[in-house]
Amino acid sequence: MNEAQLLSRARDGDEQAFGQLYARHQGAIYRYAMHMCGFEAADDVVQETFLAVLKRGGTFDATRGTVGGYLFGIARHVTLKRLGAQYSQPTDDLDAVAACAAADLSALDLLSRQEIVDAVRSAIAALPPAYRETIVLCDLQEMDYQSAATLLECPIGTVRSRLHRARARLAERLSMLRPVNQAS
């Protein structure tokens, strides 16, 4: 069953179709929401996104994009409403800490890696919302430029421009993390 059929059946009350749709897209929407408005709000954004599906919020048009893009559009709307009301900084990435611990790294290595993760998250969170959203969609969610442009309702050139500027700001902000070469 294709995703458009899953969406239609989920809206008609088919719990199994809804479960499949949720399983396919929940993770990506959660990561997007976490980067945009913080760990504490990510679950709420996912819940509101899929609740909108059940309430038949909006209309899906297969000629305009994928079901995933449609769900991201709903998630984006929910996220933008939330960002307008309150903003929450992302919290520590416990999965990255666990992965480092599993790799049998020393406490110093673990701390250094966590400091880098925190610095990158802080730098992303400090970006203006339009730049942050473009970085999250294109670099972290690995969405192609055309899909991001469709979701953001802007020309593909605008996506490229925002991405270029966002990456430049991140590089500038994170340049302090690079080791300094010392001449002997």
Secondary structure, 3 states (H helix, E strand, C coil): CCHHHHHHHHHCCCHHHHHHHHHHHHHHHHHHHHHHHCHHHHHHHHHHHHHHHHCCCCCCCCCCCCHHHHHHHHHHHHHHHHHHHCCCCCCCCHHHHHHHHHCCCCHHHHHHHHHHHHHHHHHHHHCCHHHHHHHHHHHHCCCCHHHHHHHHCCCHHHHHHHHHHHHHHHHHHHHHHCCCCCCC
